Amino acid sequence: MDLLNWLTEPLQYGFLTRALIVTVAAAVVSAVLSCWLILMGWSLMGDAVSHAVLPGVALAYIVGIPFSIGAFVFGAGAVALIGVVRSTTKLKPDTVIGVVFTALFAAGLAIVSSTPSQIDLLHILFGNVLGVTDGELWQVLILGAVTLAVVLFKRRDLTLLAFDRTHAHVIGLNTKFLSALLLGLLALSVVVGLQAVGIILVVAMLITPGATAFLLTRSFDRMLVLAVGITVAASLAGIYASYYLDISTGAAVVLAQSLVFTVVYLVARPNGVLWQRLRVRRSRRRSPSAHVGDAPAGAVS
Amino acid sequence: MSTLSAAPPALRATNLTVSYNDVRALDGVGVSVETGSICGLVGVNGSGKSTLFKALMGLLVPAAGTVELYGRTSREARQRGLVAYVPQAEDVDWDFPVSVADVVGMGRYGLMGPSRRASAVDRAAVDAALERVGLAGLRRRQIGELSGGQRKRAFVARSIAQDAKLLLLDEPFAGVDRSSEATLTVLLKELRDEGRSVLMSTHDLAGVSQLCDSAVLLHNRVLARGRPSDVLTPSNLALAFGGALEIREP
């Protein structure tokens, strides 16, 4: 039973079991949300929110309140600030996002550097999943469960919002509320995820699983299931890799997700790059003069 | 108001004025659509057709003017599910992972509970709408896997599932082949004949005289309105289209 030993050995350590639970929980919440974020075109928003929580986390440590409260306040505040600046200037959205999150991130760095003894900056930036306390574990589980419950309850409205905002408005739904709800859920999932992989890499968990699943299916429900499946597998692989290869846990988890994305990008049927190349070559051989490389489906008649 | 007076029209907009920065997109525009009729909104790109739709749907607040839908404000009409919108092709993300039946089902959301879980009634309405537009066999297809004409019919099916009384169609014949256009024309006439009202924007002049009961010629203001044959006269069209009269591609 070498394999069983190999699998159970890390779990004798309490801190590793907690790391496993926190990582999988955070990854599942992020993966579910990522399906909507990539369809809304909000990936950059995830990046912005995750960086913008730094001052919140730092202040929470200084004041001595749970880190998730500070992070959520600043995450939601960043979203609100971006919204205000966007609606009162003619700047493009990505410009506004860039200005706001770098300002908040710099403010966070300034706060951390002025109180060096209390906060370990590297832990905030890159996660400290091996040092998770029981209290932090419960914060992650409770916030994760709340986020998941709300997003799944409102999933059809959120999908409609992403697909056809005008229709949502015309049938009397409150599209501003739904946008705000999705942004709030984004902030919550950043809070959940940063404990596992840190501020810098949490955005990967909010983009990559959804992007990978999108390449694999044209059904939203299947996309959700695939994103969760992929992220759980990648989290487990990452944790074990980090234990046996002695590498950073957050980095290992994100690398595992990226590896799955790369494989899917290359070989998934029918849209993988390798299959497309193969089809082009085959059809060239069959009819050298034919026009190749057209989109396989969806051409307007 | 006497109860004997005629019912209000499906749509009545008066004196709508909208400016973007210093450019007047709509200047005192008045449009009305009688209940059970099809009205064609004709004008070149930039003539204010999309802006007018946005004002009618309450997506922008006009600087002046009023909108009444079945005698109600736009907001009330929307909340009662009276209005449906069929977007133009380029405004839709055709790679979005939803099936044809999912899209049609979205017509029912205003009638469902907060989680939008479909009841047997909702499912029956979706089935009937798909059957009606001839897409029952394609219901599981991803929306982008349909042809141009089928895509339009899927969105019309969504407004049928919604049981909307007023349909706003933005360029319904753009990117649609001739046979699909004929199918769509028949469908819209059927909907009109059961008492629904339609406002459709188009720059396809032939379609207007075939299909519409009335027409409005728009060029940031109303150049002409009335029966299509009275509106689409050579002199009016020259005004609306300037030198660039758009000839429909075969």
Boltz contact constraints between the chains, C-beta under 6 A:
constraints:
  - contact:
      token1: [A, 153]
      token2: [B, 115]
      max_distance: 6.0
  - contact:
      token1: [A, 156]
      token2: [B, 116]
      max_distance: 6.0
  - contact:
      token1: [A, 160]
      token2: [B, 106]
      max_distance: 6.0
  - contact:
      token1: [A, 163]
      token2: [B, 96]
      max_distance: 6.0
  - contact:
      token1: [A, 163]
      token2: [B, 98]
      max_distance: 6.0
  - contact:
      token1: [A, 166]
      token2: [B, 85]
      max_distance: 6.0
  - contact:
      token1: [A, 170]
      token2: [B, 57]
      max_distance: 6.0
  - contact:
      token1: [A, 170]
      token2: [B, 78]
      max_distance: 6.0
  - contact:
      token1: [A, 170]
      token2: [B, 83]
      max_distance: 6.0
  - contact:
      token1: [A, 170]
      token2: [B, 85]
      max_distance: 6.0
  - contact:
      token1: [A, 171]
      token2: [B, 81]
      max_distance: 6.0
  - contact:
      token1: [A, 171]
      token2: [B, 109]
      max_distance: 6.0
  - contact:
      token1: [A, 171]
      token2: [B, 110]
      max_distance: 6.0
  - contact:
      token1: [A, 172]
      token2: [B, 78]
      max_distance: 6.0
  - contact:
      token1: [A, 172]
      token2: [B, 79]
      max_distance: 6.0
  - contact:
      token1: [A, 172]
      token2: [B, 110]
      max_distance: 6.0
  - contact:
      token1: [A, 218]
      token2: [B, 97]
      max_distance: 6.0
  - contact:
      token1: [A, 218]
      token2: [B, 142]
      max_distance: 6.0
  - contact:
      token1: [A, 219]
      token2: [B, 97]
      max_distance: 6.0
  - contact:
      token1: [A, 220]
      token2: [B, 97]
      max_distance: 6.0
  - contact:
      token1: [A, 223]
      token2: [B, 97]
      max_distance: 6.0
  - contact:
      token1: [A, 297]
      token2: [B, 145]
      max_distance: 6.0
  - contact:
      token1: [A, 298]
      token2: [B, 94]
      max_distance: 6.0
  - contact:
      token1: [A, 298]
      token2: [B, 144]
      max_distance: 6.0
  - contact:
      token1: [A, 298]
      token2: [B, 145]
      max_distance: 6.0
  - contact:
      token1: [A, 300]
      token2: [B, 148]
      max_distance: 6.0
  - contact:
      token1: [A, 300]
      token2: [B, 175]
      max_distance: 6.0
  - contact:
      token1: [A, 301]
      token2: [B, 147]
      max_distance: 6.0
  - contact:
      token1: [A, 301]
      token2: [B, 148]
      max_distance: 6.0
  - contact:
      token1: [A, 301]
      token2: [B, 177]
      max_distance: 6.0
